[in-house]
Each structure stands twice: as C-alpha cells, then as structure tokens.
C-alpha cells in the first residue's frame, strides 16, 4: 500500500496533488460508472479477485493508473508497476521469470502493471506473449493510443480491453472540490468561486491530472501572495485565468485524436453543418495542425463530396491552398475558414466518387475487352490495313455535335458508371445526359429502319 498511495507526512508533503487525491476505493472513482459502477464489468472482476490480463485504453488523466492500483487493493496477488518509457524487454523478462518461480514456490500470483504499453515496439510486445499466455503473470497494460494501431493483435487477443472515457466537467469539478476540502489535499489553502471551479473543470478537457495540477499551481500562487486578497477572498474566474493561463485544446497531431478531429471536420462538412465544421477546423488549428494538411483535405473533399454539384468548389479550394501557402499562419487560417464555410454550404454529391470506384472495380475484375477498332489510333499503314480507326466519326463535323457511335466495348455498352446527383449543377448535367440518351435512342431507331444518314439530320441533344 505504501508504494501505491502516499501515506506518511513526508510522502504527503512531497507528492503531487494528483497523487495525494488519487481514489483509494472503487466508490471514490468518478466518471467511469459504465465500468466501475455497482454492476460494472471491471468492478466485478476486481472485487472477485479473478482478474484476467487487461488492456486499459483512455485519454490522459481518466483513471487508468488508479484502476490498476486499485487492482492491488482487491487482490491477494503481488503487484508490480512499471512504465514502458523507463524499462526494456530484458528487465520485464527478468520480472516474469522471478514471478513464475515465486508462483511455483509459494503459490502467490503476480500482477504486472505496464503503463504506456504502446511505447514498447512490436518485438518487445511479442516478448510478453509467452508469459501472458501461460498465466505466469496477469498483465495490465495502459495506453492513451488506439490499441488497434499501437498494440500487437496477438496481445490484444490474449487480454480483455476496457475503454475509459474522458471525465466530464461535473466529474472533474467533484475532484477539485474534494481537493479543496480534504486535509490530504488543499483544505484551507484557497477558495474558488463557482464560476472559477466550473471554468477550471471545463478547461482541462476531461484530464483530472491536469485539473489537479492547475489547482496546485493556483494554490502555490496564493501562498506566494500572487493573488490579491486570497485565501480569505475567493479566487474568481479572472484571477484564476491570470494565474494558470489558458490550456491549448487537446489535439495529438500524430495520434488517435488527430484522426478523430479530422473525421469530425469531414463529416460535418458532408452534413452541411457549417457551425460544427468551423469549430472542428478551429480545434485543428489551435492544436497545431499543419494548415497545408487541412488544405489538402479540403481539396479532396471538393471532389469527393461536392464534385460536380458545384464545379467551382475544386477551384475555390485550390485557391485557398495557394493562399495558405503564400500567407502562412495565422493570416492563412482565415482562408481555410472561408473554404470550410463554402464547402459546408455547397450542394453535395458523391457521384464522381461512386463513378471512379465503379470503374476501378470493373477493371479489377479482369474482364477488360480490347479497345474497339474505330477508336484505335492509326499512325501507320499497317494499322490502317488492320482497320484501326475504321468507322470513326469526328463529332464536331456532325450537325448534332455528336457522332453516332459507341465508345465502350460491346460487352460494356449498357454500363452506366457515372450517374449525376440530384443537387446543384448536377441537375443540369442530368438533363444534358438525358438529352444525349434520347438522341442516341433516336439514332438507333433510324439505323434500325435503314436510314444511313440519320446522324446528319438529328437535332442537337
């Protein structure tokens, strides 16, 4: 217990507030009721002392280490804690060997908590597999990164995955209030107004450790006399913001949160939700995302999700890309906002995207007929003797501006790869395509009737 929670006066004096206020019972844990509530699956495992190997996945400050340490309270097993940042596979292997010997000699089982398990590379993670598989230890791995990408599938299959959620603002506020009233926390050191408490709870984006760290910073400032009137006078929101500053939005450019926010922007644009789109763009920019990366995403969106419903969208986003490159941040950020608003309010169509995928799928089937003879190039006499180009008709010379010939192989002549959407400019394209179809049908009818000059007399579609 002494190694898990600070208890004596010296430890309490030197330990960070987040460690001093760490929950010591399952009932003290906040924000994870789905897992640790009365009938939560993780709570049942912990209280039943029948813990399998686990993976705990969640953002910083959500309680992963707390859950692991509470496992030590609810088990008769020996509990060992390591960080993958500080140890290597060789040290862990030595622990595994020792744990196996101990189990054989005394029957005592070992729980190994490995924080930041995603910091182990594939080979290091593979080294854990034999010991976990034969039950030499119970592994509890904690990670802030998506296990699908950062943890070996073999290790995932041998563990139970539990996903911890970021704490909501009321949960963080409850932890702050505990810290301000308990002797192990900051009782008597300072008071905060309700507004300041709310602002501090919200600013930490579900990270309890960060919230308690900022509260500790504020307490130190009060103790040093940097906050006028405190601690007798409650610290208000303005005082609190002056001392602790403003936290940058949580946004990991190389991690899972990066892709979550990118996905949120793309899907908000697709749903024509301009307010959400502008917000998610701001989250990316505030988090330090490369503006040119965002510009590339918007150019892609212009073709993939707007397409020919608004042909100007592609040109607009390319111009914004150039503006971002020319201006750089922060001036170029306004151009990105302009593009986001434009794309959000533009009519949407994925007809081009579907047409492209349909063609790619057709080609991938492997049934790719040769190019019809009348469409082949004929630069040499031999090619002309082989009928390359024979029957080709030059469309601009026809009165209708369209020549009566099929440009697809016969086996694909009935395929329709591109079908225009129902919005924006594509409604006009649909009318044009319908006119061309009617014209072609009329030419076919005349051809069937034996009229060999039908296309010269046809009206413009």
C-alpha positions, 0 to 999 in steps of 0.5 A: 500500500505504501508504494501505491498511495502516499501515506506518511507526512513526508510522502504527503508533503512531497507528492503531487496533488494528483497523487495525494487525491488519487481514489483509494476505493472503487466508490471514490472513482468518478466518471467511469460508472459504465465500468466501475459502477455497482454492476460494472464489468471491471468492478466485478472482476476486481472485487472477485479477485479473478482478474484476467490480463487487461488492456486499459485504453483512455485519454490522459488523466481518466483513471487508468493508473488508479484502476490498476492500483486499485487492482492491488487493493482487491487482490491477494496477488503481488503487484508490480508497476512499471512504465514502458518509457523507463524499462526494456524487454530484458528487465520485464523478462527478468520480472516474469521469470522471478514471478513464475518461480515465486508462483511455483514456490509459494503459490502467490500470483503476480500482477504486472502493471505496464503503463504506456504499453504502446511505447514498447515496439512490436518485438518487445510486445511479442516478448510478453506473449509467452508469459501472458499466455501461460498465466505466469503473470496477469498483465495490465497494460495502459495506453492513451493510443488506439490499441488497434494501431499501437498494440500487437493483435496477438496481445490484444487477443490474449487480454480483455480491453476496457475503454475509459472515457474522458471525465466530464466537467461535473466529474472533474469539478467533484475532484477539485472540490474534494481537493479543496476540502480534504486535509490530504489535499488543499483544505484551507489553502484557497477558495474558488468561486463557482464560476472559477471551479466550473471554468477550471473543470471545463478547461482541462478537457476531461484530464483530472491530472491536469485539473489537479495540477492547475489547482496546485499551481493556483494554490502555490500562487496564493501562498506566494501572495500572487493573488490579491486578497486570497485565501480569505477572498475567493479566487474568481474566474479572472484571477484564476485565468491570470494565474494558470493561463489558458490550456491549448485544446487537446489535439495529438497531431500524430495520434488517435485524436488527430484522426478523430478531429479530422473525421469530425471536420469531414463529416460535418462538412458532408452534413452541411453543418457549417457551425460544427465544421468551423469549430472542428477546423478551429480545434485543428488549428489551435492544436497545431495542425499543419494548415497545408494538411487541412488544405489538402483535405479540403481539396479532396473533399471538393471532389469527393463530396461536392464534385460536380454539384458545384464545379467551382468548389475544386477551384475555390479550394485550390485557391485557398491552398495557394493562399495558405501557402503564400500567407502562412499562419495565422493570416492563412487560417482565415482562408481555410475558414472561408473554404470550410464555410463554402464547402459546408454550404455547397450542394453535395454529391458523391457521384464522381466518387461512386463513378471512379470506384465503379470503374476501378472495380470493373477493371479489377475484375479482369474482364477488360475487352480490347479497345474497339477498332474505330477508336484505335489510333492509326499512325501507320499503314499497317494499322490502317490495313488492320482497320484501326480507326475504321468507322470513326466519326469526328463529332464536331463535323456532325450537325448534332455535335455528336457522332453516332457511335459507341465508345465502350466495348460491346460487352460494356455498352449498357454500363452506366458508371457515372450517374449525376446527383440530384443537387446543384449543377448536377441537375443540369448535367442530368438533363444534358445526359438525358438529352444525349440518351434520347438522341442516341435512342433516336439514332438507333431507331433510324439505323434500325429502319435503314436510314444511313444518314440519320446522324446528319439530320438529328437535332442537337441533344 
